[in-house]
Amino acid sequence: MVLTDHTMPLSLAIATMKVVPVTADTCDITIAMDFVVKGGPLGWLMGALMMKPLMKGVFKKTSQGLAYYSATGKAVGNGLPSAEELSLVAA
């Protein structure tokens, strides 16, 4: 997907999400994003030092929420379930 309506200082953002079945009860989730931060060299530095770790955290939480919902059928709101609940469904 190409992200076009966002508040981040990006001139381009393309995200890819893939769910691949491994067994009847498990799957691998892959989320990747390529982006270009506005601002030339300073933007590149900000992207490498701030945006990349931030997006990694967001995608980790997204994957955990997807795993939790897939295993339990319970919707995930603004906050993730407890670490104990997540450990039962996500590796």
N, C-alpha and C positions, 0 to 999 in steps of 0.2 A: 504494500500500500504506500502511496505517496501522501505525506502529511502536508496539508496546505493551509488549514485554518488552526493556527496555534499561536501562543504568546511567546514562545521561545525565540531567542535571537538567531534563528537559522535561516539561511537562504535556500537550503535544500534538505529534505529529510525523507528517506525511504526506509520503511520497516518491513521485515519479512517474518512471518510466523508459520511454523510447521509443527504438526503433531503426527508422529509416526508410530503405529502400533508395533510393540515388541512381542508381547504375548497376548492372550485373551484378556488379561487383567492389567496390563501395564503398557505404557507408551513413553516415548522420548519427546520432549517439547524443546523446540529450538526457536529462539527469538533473536533476530539480528537487526541492527540499524546502522545505516550509513548516513552521515549528516555533514553539512558544511556550515560552520558558524560564520555569521557576518563579522566583518571587522578586520579582514586581512590577517597578517601575522599574529596580531593580538587575539583575534578571534580563534585562530588555530590553537594558540596556547590555552585559551580559556576552554576550548573544546576538549583538549587532551587532559587538562588538569581538573576540570570541573564537570563538564557535561558528560563525558564518557563514564566516570564512576557513578554519577547520578542516574544515568539511564540504565546502567547495569543493575543498580538497586531496584529501580522501578520494574525492570523486566523479571528480576528474581521474584519479587512480590507477585507480579502478574502470573508467573508460572505456578507459584505455590497456591494462589487463589484458584486457578484453573484446576489444579490437581485436587484440591479440597472439594470443589464443587462437583467434579467428575466422580469422586469416590463417595460423596455423601448426599449429593443432590441439594445441599443447603447453599443458598446464595451467600456470597461474600460481599459485605457492604464496604464502607470506607476503611475499616480496619480488618486486618487478617485475624483469623482465629489464633488461639494460643499456640505457643511452640509445641506443647504436648499434643494438641489436636492435629497440628500439621505433621508431626513426626509419624503419625499413624498412616498418613496417606502419601507423603512425598519423601523421596530419598534425597 
